[in-house]
Amino acid sequence: MDYSINPMIQSLCKEPEEFTKADIMRFVVNHEIRIINFRYAASDGELKTLNFPVTDMSYLESILTYGERVDGSSLFPYIPADSSDLYVVPRFSTAYVDPFAEIPTLGLLCSYFTKDGQPLETSPQYILHKAEAVFHEKTGYSFQAMGELEFYIIGQPVTCYHIEDQKGYHESTPYAKNEAFRCEAMKMIAEVGGRIKYGHCEVGNFEYEGRNYEQNEIEFLPDDVETAADQLLLAKWILRTLSVQYGLEITFAPKVCEGKAGSGLHFHTRIMGDNGSMMMSNGKLSVQAHKAIAGYLKCAAALTAFGNRIPESYFRLVPHQEAPTVICWGDRNRSALVRVPLGWTGEGNMLAKANPLEIGKDFEMPDKQTVELRSADGSADIYLMMAGLVVAARIGFEMDDVSKFTDATYINGNINAPENAAKLATLQSLPESCPESADALQATRSFFEAYYVFPASIIDATIADLKSKK
């Protein structure tokens, strides 16, 4: 909090989850905020905006208390026009100062409510809320997640300091052309509440039709799953908006060009108990981690319905492109669907070995262990995809014989290497098209509809949408 870049935290001396209506009103006055923006995601996964001028304190308190009406039929195709009114009510914990606005502006993400003042059951944001609540009730644990947001920055052709084709990983200036843009974007994302781990150049780089395509990635820190989803939504908005100011273009498309690296939206997850992470036990993956992995694998095919929503998604899921094709898992293995990244489990004092003046200073290795699902991409409905992950983890906790399932799907090494051909033949493939993804969701829809987490109407709508995309 002492060194937070977020102006709301700096001013209020509170963490976002502690923000109250009185805090918001005090901030508005102290910082001469003149516009309030209500923002909310619609069925297309993009943020929508409702502007309120701050004309007097009574009106400000009114909109913060009661929200406002919106036309639900224009936001969600399954809401009929003859009964479409919804309320949008701000969540104070999401308040941020708009980094783009010339007029001092405060933005707040909102939740949807029905005419009866109840949460809209079909709202993707509320579905995620229900998924986490049920997970906590059934397991006693909470669920954290974070995203790896990959994207291409499209700009003018490169005239000097070319990067070798498909060799852009962690490249620096002057070879990387968009580091200044990426760093400014990360600063803005952090200012609106995003907890960023790091950013870097990614593998992909090429020129196509007179324009340069440079792949970048911004990776977040684990957070409670609802907050993590909000951060990704705001990050995509900031990247696109800032790119216009730079004269650039951003694409989160899963595949831009054949033979070039595709862009994924990988999700790292971890199970949390009252005293912290439950992912490790005696230096090894815990029982809880194995249960979550088993659930992800069991639900993997159906999860593509929420994480791979366009035909181009399946052009990315091909061999030899660091993208999964079959349902398996492995340690540090980028060819696997579920990857267990390198954790800080070694006993060697790396700090002292790199910095001799630190010899003799004791410290404990942190439990940073996560488990990563690598199938999703930028077409994902972020809230529904994360809700699906939480459901899948719960399914893993409900399975009787997790070890039998995980043993059969573990792969040590590149699954597409010739020496692993026999193992590859035993593994189930991921869907190869939107209709196949729809079939996988239909076959396991009971997992997602259990405990009324996913309404049947949302599953039906998702299946119908995927079936229409040949």
C-alpha positions in Angstrom: 0.0 0.0 0.0 2.9 2.4 0.8 4.2 2.3 -2.8 1.0 1.5 -4.7 0.8 3.0 -8.2 -3.0 3.0 -7.9 -4.2 6.6 -7.1 -7.3 5.2 -5.3 -5.2 3.2 -2.9 -2.8 6.1 -2.4 -5.6 8.5 -1.6 -7.8 6.3 0.5 -5.1 4.3 2.3 -7.2 1.2 1.8 -7.1 -1.9 -0.3 -9.8 -2.0 -3.0 -11.9 -4.6 -1.2 -12.3 -2.2 1.7 -13.6 0.7 -0.5 -17.1 2.0 0.6 -19.5 4.4 -0.9 -18.3 7.1 1.5 -14.8 6.5 0.3 -15.8 6.9 -3.3 -17.7 10.1 -2.6 -14.7 11.6 -0.7 -12.3 10.7 -3.5 -14.6 12.4 -6.1 -14.6 15.6 -4.1 -10.9 15.6 -3.2 -9.8 14.9 -6.8 -12.5 17.1 -8.5 -13.9 14.1 -10.5 -16.5 15.4 -13.0 -17.5 12.2 -14.8 -18.5 8.8 -13.4 -18.4 5.9 -15.8 -20.4 2.7 -15.1 -18.8 -0.1 -17.1 -20.0 -3.7 -17.6 -19.3 -6.6 -20.0 -22.0 -7.7 -22.5 -22.3 -11.0 -24.3 -19.5 -10.0 -26.7 -17.1 -9.9 -23.8 -16.4 -6.2 -24.3 -16.8 -3.3 -21.9 -19.8 -1.0 -22.3 -20.0 2.5 -20.8 -22.6 4.7 -19.2 -21.4 8.3 -18.5 -22.7 10.3 -15.5 -21.8 14.0 -15.0 -21.1 14.8 -11.4 -23.4 17.8 -11.0 -24.1 17.6 -7.3 -23.5 15.4 -4.3 -27.1 14.2 -4.0 -27.1 12.9 -7.6 -23.7 11.3 -7.0 -24.9 9.4 -4.0 -28.1 8.4 -5.8 -26.3 6.7 -8.7 -23.7 5.0 -6.4 -26.6 3.7 -4.2 -29.2 2.7 -6.7 -27.3 2.2 -9.9 -29.2 2.8 -13.2 -31.4 1.1 -15.8 -30.1 -0.4 -19.0 -31.6 -2.3 -21.9 -30.6 -5.9 -21.4 -31.9 -7.0 -24.8 -29.2 -4.8 -26.5 -26.5 -6.3 -24.3 -27.5 -10.0 -24.2 -29.2 -11.7 -27.2 -31.2 -14.1 -25.0 -33.0 -11.3 -23.1 -36.3 -10.5 -24.8 -37.0 -6.9 -25.7 -40.5 -6.9 -24.1 -39.0 -7.5 -20.6 -35.4 -6.2 -21.0 -34.9 -3.7 -18.3 -31.9 -4.4 -16.0 -30.2 -2.5 -13.3 -26.4 -2.0 -13.3 -25.0 -1.3 -9.8 -21.4 -0.4 -9.2 -18.9 -2.5 -7.3 -16.9 -0.1 -5.2 -13.8 -2.4 -5.0 -13.4 -1.9 -8.8 -13.2 1.9 -8.8 -10.3 3.4 -10.8 -9.3 6.7 -12.2 -9.6 6.7 -16.0 -6.1 7.1 -17.4 -7.4 8.3 -20.8 -10.0 10.9 -19.9 -9.2 14.6 -20.3 -12.0 15.4 -17.9 -11.2 13.9 -14.5 -13.2 10.6 -14.6 -13.8 7.7 -12.2 -14.8 4.3 -13.6 -16.5 1.5 -11.8 -17.3 -2.0 -12.9 -20.9 -3.0 -12.4 -23.1 -6.0 -11.7 -26.4 -6.7 -13.3 -29.7 -7.1 -11.3 -33.2 -8.0 -12.3 -36.4 -6.0 -11.8 -36.8 -7.8 -8.5 -33.4 -6.6 -7.3 -31.8 -10.0 -7.6 -28.5 -10.8 -9.4 -29.0 -11.6 -13.1 -28.5 -15.4 -13.0 -27.3 -15.4 -16.7 -24.7 -12.7 -16.2 -21.2 -14.1 -16.9 -19.8 -12.1 -14.0 -22.4 -13.6 -11.6 -21.9 -17.1 -13.0 -18.2 -16.8 -12.0 -19.3 -15.5 -8.5 -21.5 -18.6 -8.1 -18.8 -21.0 -9.3 -16.4 -19.7 -6.7 -19.0 -19.7 -3.9 -19.9 -23.3 -4.6 -16.3 -24.3 -4.8 -15.6 -22.8 -1.4 -18.7 -24.4 0.1 -18.0 -27.9 -1.2 -14.2 -28.0 -0.7 -13.5 -25.5 2.1 -10.9 -23.8 -0.1 -10.8 -20.6 -2.2 -9.7 -20.4 -5.8 -7.2 -18.0 -7.3 -6.2 -17.4 -10.9 -4.3 -15.1 -13.2 -4.0 -14.8 -16.9 -1.1 -14.7 -19.4 -2.4 -12.2 -22.0 -0.7 -12.7 -25.4 -1.3 -10.3 -28.3 0.2 -9.0 -31.5 1.1 -5.3 -31.9 0.7 -4.3 -35.5 2.6 -1.3 -36.8 4.7 0.0 -39.7 7.4 -2.1 -41.4 10.7 -2.5 -39.6 13.6 -0.7 -41.4 16.5 -1.8 -39.1 17.4 -4.2 -36.4 15.3 -7.0 -37.6 14.4 -9.9 -35.3 14.9 -13.4 -36.8 11.6 -14.8 -37.7 9.8 -16.5 -34.8 12.7 -15.7 -32.5 11.3 -12.7 -30.6 11.1 -14.3 -27.1 12.2 -11.8 -24.5 13.8 -9.6 -27.2 15.0 -6.1 -26.2 15.3 -2.8 -27.9 16.3 -1.8 -30.5 15.2 -5.1 -32.0 11.9 -5.1 -30.1 10.0 -2.1 -31.4 7.1 -1.7 -28.9 8.7 -1.9 -25.5 7.8 1.7 -24.6 4.1 1.0 -25.6 4.0 -2.2 -23.5 5.6 -0.5 -20.4 3.1 2.4 -20.6 0.2 0.0 -20.9 1.4 -2.0 -17.9 1.7 1.3 -15.9 -1.9 2.1 -16.8 -3.2 -1.4 -16.1 -1.5 -1.2 -12.6 -3.1 2.3 -12.0 -6.6 0.9 -12.6 -6.0 -2.0 -10.2 -4.2 -4.7 -12.3 -1.6 -6.7 -10.4 1.0 -7.4 -13.0 3.8 -9.9 -12.7 5.8 -8.8 -15.8 5.6 -8.1 -19.5 7.9 -9.1 -22.4 8.3 -9.7 -26.1 7.0 -13.1 -27.2 8.1 -15.5 -29.9 6.0 -14.3 -32.8 7.3 -11.6 -35.2 6.8 -11.2 -38.9 5.8 -8.8 -41.7 2.6 -9.3 -43.6 1.0 -7.1 -46.2 3.4 -4.2 -45.5 2.9 -4.2 -41.7 5.0 -5.5 -38.8 3.5 -8.0 -36.3 5.3 -8.2 -33.0 3.9 -10.5 -30.3 3.9 -9.4 -26.7 2.7 -10.8 -23.4 1.6 -9.3 -20.1 1.3 -11.8 -17.2 -0.6 -11.1 -14.0 -0.1 -12.2 -10.4 -2.5 -14.6 -8.8 -5.6 -13.0 -7.2 -9.1 -14.1 -6.2 -10.7 -15.4 -9.3 -13.3 -12.7 -9.7 -10.8 -9.9 -9.3 -8.5 -11.7 -11.8 -11.2 -11.7 -14.4 -11.9 -8.0 -13.9 -8.2 -7.2 -14.3 -8.0 -9.0 -17.7 -11.1 -7.2 -18.9 -9.7 -3.8 -18.1 -6.3 -4.8 -19.5 -7.7 -5.6 -22.9 -9.5 -2.2 -22.9 -6.4 -0.3 -22.0 -4.2 -2.1 -24.6 -6.7 -1.3 -27.4 -7.3 2.3 -26.3 -3.6 3.1 -25.9 -2.7 1.5 -29.2 -4.9 4.1 -31.0 -2.9 6.9 -29.4 0.3 5.3 -30.6 -1.0 4.7 -34.1 -0.8 1.0 -33.6 -3.3 -1.9 -33.6 -3.7 -4.7 -31.1 -5.1 -8.1 -32.0 -5.8 -10.9 -29.5 -6.7 -13.3 -32.4 -5.6 -16.8 -31.7 -4.0 -17.2 -35.1 -2.9 -14.4 -37.4 -0.9 -16.2 -40.0 -0.2 -19.8 -40.8 3.1 -21.0 -39.6 3.5 -18.2 -37.1 3.1 -18.3 -33.3 -0.5 -18.1 -32.2 -1.6 -16.1 -29.2 -3.1 -17.8 -26.2 -4.8 -16.7 -23.0 -3.2 -19.2 -20.5 -4.7 -19.4 -17.1 -2.7 -20.1 -14.0 -4.6 -21.3 -11.0 -4.0 -22.3 -7.4 -6.0 -23.6 -4.4 -5.9 -21.5 -1.3 -6.6 -22.5 2.3 -6.9 -20.3 5.5 -3.1 -20.2 5.9 -2.1 -19.7 2.2 -1.4 -21.8 -0.8 -2.3 -25.5 -0.8 -0.4 -26.4 -3.9 2.7 -28.0 -2.4 3.3 -30.5 0.4 6.8 -31.5 1.5 8.3 -30.1 -1.7 5.9 -31.9 -4.1 2.6 -31.2 -5.6 -0.1 -31.7 -3.0 -3.2 -33.9 -3.1 -5.3 -30.7 -3.7 -3.2 -29.8 -6.7 -3.6 -33.2 -8.2 -7.3 -33.1 -7.7 -7.5 -29.7 -9.5 -5.4 -31.1 -12.4 -7.6 -34.1 -12.7 -10.7 -31.9 -12.9 -9.1 -29.7 -15.6 -8.3 -32.8 -17.7 -11.8 -34.3 -17.2 -13.5 -31.1 -18.3 -10.8 -30.0 -20.8 -12.8 -30.7 -24.0 -15.9 -28.8 -22.7 -13.8 -25.9 -21.5 -12.9 -25.0 -25.1 -16.6 -24.0 -25.5 -15.8 -21.0 -23.2 -12.1 -20.5 -24.1 -12.0 -21.1 -27.8 -15.1 -19.5 -29.3 -14.2 -18.9 -32.9 -13.0 -21.1 -35.8 -9.6 -19.5 -35.8 -9.1 -20.8 -32.3 -8.6 -24.3 -33.7 -5.9 -23.2 -36.2 -3.8 -22.5 -33.1 -4.3 -25.9 -31.5 -1.9 -27.7 -33.8 1.3 -29.7 -33.1 4.8 -28.1 -32.7 3.5 -24.6 -31.9 3.7 -24.8 -28.1 -0.1 -25.2 -28.1 -2.0 -28.3 -26.8 -3.7 -30.8 -29.0 -4.4 -33.7 -26.6 -5.6 -34.0 -23.0 -2.5 -34.5 -20.9 -0.4 -32.8 -18.3 3.3 -32.6 -17.3 6.0 -30.7 -15.4 7.4 -27.6 -17.2 6.0 -29.1 -20.4 4.7 -26.5 -23.0 3.4 -29.2 -25.3 0.9 -30.4 -22.5 -2.6 -29.1 -22.0 -2.0 -28.6 -18.3 1.5 -27.5 -17.3 3.0 -27.5 -13.8 5.5 -24.6 -14.1 8.9 -24.5 -12.4 8.3 -23.7 -8.7 10.7 -22.3 -6.1 11.3 -25.7 -4.5 15.0 -26.1 -4.7 17.2 -25.9 -1.6 20.1 -24.0 -3.2 20.5 -20.4 -2.1 20.3 -18.8 -5.5 20.3 -15.3 -4.0 23.6 -15.8 -2.2 25.2 -17.5 -5.3 24.3 -14.5 -7.4 25.1 -12.0 -4.7 27.9 -13.0 -2.4 27.2 -10.2 0.1 23.9 -12.0 0.9 25.6 -15.2 2.1 24.4 -16.1 5.6 21.1 -14.3 5.3 18.3 -16.8 5.8 15.0 -16.7 3.9 12.2 -19.1 3.1 11.4 -20.2 -0.4 7.9 -18.9 -1.3 5.1 -21.2 -2.4 4.5 -19.6 -5.8 3.4 -22.9 -7.4 0.5 -22.7 -9.9 -1.1 -25.0 -12.4 -1.5 -23.7 -15.9 -4.2 -24.5 -18.5 -2.9 -23.7 -22.0 -5.8 -24.2 -24.3 -7.8 -20.9 -24.1 -7.1 -17.8 -26.3 -8.2 -14.2 -26.7 -11.6 -15.2 -28.0 -12.5 -16.5 -24.6 -15.4 -15.1 -22.5 -13.2 -14.3 -19.6 -15.8 -14.7 -16.9 -17.3 -17.9 -18.3 -13.9 -19.4 -18.9 -12.8 -18.7 -15.4 -16.1 -20.0 -14.1 -15.5 -23.2 -16.1 -12.1 -23.6 -14.5 -13.5 -23.3 -11.0 -16.2 -25.9 -11.8 -13.6 -28.2 -13.3 -11.4 -27.9 -10.1 -14.5 -28.8 -8.1 -15.1 -31.8 -10.3 -11.6 -32.9 -9.5 -12.3 -32.7 -5.8 -15.4 -34.9 -6.3 -13.5 -37.6 -8.2 -12.9 -40.9 -6.4 -9.6 -42.1 -7.9 -7.6 -39.1 -9.0 -4.2 -40.8 -9.2 -5.5 -43.4 -11.7 -6.7 -40.6 -13.9 -3.6 -38.4 -13.6 -1.1 -41.3 -14.0 -2.7 -42.2 -17.3 -2.5 -38.7 -18.7 1.0 -37.7 -17.5 3.6 -37.0 -20.1 7.3 -36.5 -19.5 8.7 -34.7 -22.6 7.3 -33.4 -25.8 4.1 -35.2 -26.5 4.6 -34.7 -30.3 8.1 -36.3 -30.3 8.4 -39.6 -32.2 9.4 -41.5 -29.1 6.1 -40.6 -27.5 3.9 -41.7 -30.4 2.6 -44.7 -28.4 1.6 -42.6 -25.5 0.0 -40.0 -27.8 -2.2 -42.7 -29.3 -3.7 -43.4 -25.9 -4.7 -39.7 -25.2 -8.0 -38.0 -26.0 -7.7 -35.2 -28.5 -9.1 -31.7 -27.9 -11.9 -30.6 -30.1 -10.8 -29.5 -33.6 -13.6 -27.1 -34.4 -16.4 -25.1 -32.8 -19.1 -27.7 -33.5 -16.9 -30.4 -31.8 -16.4 -28.1 -28.8 -20.2 -27.7 -28.7 -20.6 -31.5 -28.6 -18.1 -31.8 -25.8 -20.0 -29.2 -23.7 -23.3 -31.0 -24.4 -21.9 -34.3 -23.2 -20.7 -32.9 -19.9 -23.2 -30.0 -19.3 -24.3 -31.6 -16.1 -20.9 -30.7 -14.6 -21.5 -27.0 -15.2 -25.2 -26.9 -14.4 -24.8 -28.6 -11.0 -25.7 -26.5 -8.1 -27.2 -24.0 -10.5 -23.8 -22.4 -11.4 -24.3 -22.3 -15.1 -28.0 -21.7 -16.1 -29.2 -24.2 -18.8 -30.0 -21.2 -21.0 -26.4 -20.2 -21.1 -25.2 -23.7 -22.0 -27.9 -23.8 -24.7 -26.9 -20.4 -26.1 -23.2 -21.4 -26.0 -23.8 -24.6 -27.9 -26.0 -22.9 -30.5 -23.4 -20.2 -31.1 -20.6 -22.8 -31.5 -22.8 -25.0 -33.8 -23.3 -22.0 -36.1 -19.6 -21.6 -36.7 -18.6 -24.2 -39.2 
